[in-house]
Amino acid sequence: MRTEEKAAVKNSIGRLIFVALSVLIQIAWFVMLVIKLNDYSAGISLLMSALSLIVVLLIYGNHENSAFKMLWIMLIMAFPVLGLCLYTLLGRPSIYSWMRKHFEKIDKKLDSKLIQKPEVMDRLTEENLAVANQARYIFNYGKYPIYQNTDVIFYDNASKGLEAQKEALRCAEKFIFMEYHAIEDEEAFDGIKQILIEKAKQGVEVRVFYDDIGSIGFINTDFIKRMEKAGIQCRVFNPLVPVLNVFMNNRDHRKITVVDGKVGFTGGYNLANEYFNITHPYGEWKDTGIRLEGDAVKSLTVLFLEMWNSIKETDTDYDQFLPDIPYQAKEQGYIQPYGDSPLDDEPMGENVYMNIIKNAKHYVYFMTPYLIISDEMKRELVLAAKRGVDVRIITPGIPDKKLVYQLTRSYYAGLVKDGVRIYEYTPGFLHAKQCVSDDQIGTNGTINLDYRSLYLHFENGVLLYDCQAVHDIKKDFENTFALCADVTEQYRSGRSTVLRIGQCILRLLSPLM
């Protein structure tokens, strides 16, 4: 094991700096132009003030999350011209219309490929109406069915998941799909890369997909050339360009591997050294994942195909990647992979979490690297605690982003005073995104308890009910609690005025973090 030295990694940080400066210059130019016009005439100034008031009223009346509305309203009211300019450039919902139509076109073709078996839903309705209603919500608004005939293996350590993935990749016969927010072309990925190269030589169709921002600190644009030279198809999502483009704020945060449509993997970990404790930039890294085998893998395949074709729609026959594979599961639990998109105005990741909290009777536990939540989420957590549910949240003990860590801690006091218990993972950074409730239901995937995951990123998760993996996740929580510091009492006491003011400012900016 070694300590990571970011400077030694061949990456695209220089490109990131150049793009950021280019965009800032474009914004500054636009703002200065409007300010100059505003100073030129009292009539224009009055018009801008009136327009700012109208825009504030429109923002107040729309259906966005209140934290996003508050940020824009305060900015426009405090600095009418600057705020209005920035909102015009970055805040209008219509900005996404072109990208929304693009994804709707792809999803229209893919949605019909996932069918909800009525007998599965009927059985679940008889067993647990609350969970069936949750599953119906996910299918009705996301088009992701709930399945049986699927076996699930939970990995309480990312390294275990990585080794299982390698084993599955070695067995690939037809295709391999891999989609990750971050890929680092170092030791952890190298073991996978060698398998992918060998499989490509054998005629297996291999596709690798990564997010530009997520990987920008690890690899440069030569990565695609090296992959394609080795026979591996490779695409990058939403590449940075030195032109103002608000969609650059929306990233692909999903983590998916699919092998032949038979086996699928997802979870919290990316394919970079720190996730597997090869390097230790933030102490001991804690991450988890799951393996699916059986019917539910179809949904992971569709999630991958959606993002792959969003770059360039080259697949004309989706059925070849969605075969009906004979399989007999060892257990008959319920599994529902699902995706979340910032383009459909449906915060599915947050709603799934809130439904689990709402229906909790005995306990509900969460692991999240960041705790930056909406008023709605806070209210559900607090109400559960008030009605006697054991509500616990585990966050990191060592931060990867210090400012975001301070923002995470700013939420503690408001939660613990009403009975929520907060734990910090003292060995290092906790990156797992999972929850479990009442020994019956749980989730595992990529969705953090923060605004970026819940509102701005493309995400995925898996809802699990009445299967062994739920009990394994519960056991992982119990083992992790033993490694944590219970900081609940520490945050029950009052905060200084200066600290509260600083935290209020951070909270105002929380939708941007």
PESUL-V564770 format. One record per run of one state. SS is the DSSP state (H for helix, E for strand, - for the rest). FROM is the first residue (numbers start at 1). LEN is the number of residues. If there is no record, write none. Layout:
SS,FROM,LEN
SS,FROM,LEN
//
This chain:
-,1,1
E,2,1
-,3,3
H,6,3
-,9,4
H,13,28
-,41,1
H,42,20
-,62,4
H,66,13
-,79,1
H,80,12
-,92,1
H,93,19
-,112,6
H,118,10
-,128,1
H,129,14
-,143,4
E,147,1
-,148,2
E,150,6
-,156,2
H,158,13
-,171,4
E,175,6
-,181,2
E,183,1
-,184,3
H,187,15
-,202,3
E,205,7
H,212,4
-,216,6
H,222,8
-,230,3
E,233,5
-,238,8
H,246,4
-,250,2
E,252,1
-,253,2
E,255,5
-,260,3
E,263,5
-,268,3
E,271,1
-,272,1
H,273,4
-,277,2
E,279,1
-,280,3
E,283,4
-,287,2
E,289,6
-,295,2
H,297,15
-,312,6
H,318,4
-,322,12
E,334,7
-,341,7
H,348,12
-,360,3
E,363,5
-,368,3
E,371,1
-,372,3
H,375,12
-,387,3
E,390,7
-,397,5
H,402,9
-,411,1
H,412,5
-,417,4
E,421,5
-,426,2
E,428,3
-,431,3
E,434,4
-,438,3
E,441,5
-,446,3
E,449,1
-,450,1
H,451,6
-,457,1
E,458,8
-,466,2
H,468,14
-,482,2
E,484,3
-,487,2
H,489,3
-,492,5
H,497,12
-,509,1
H,510,3
-,513,1
//
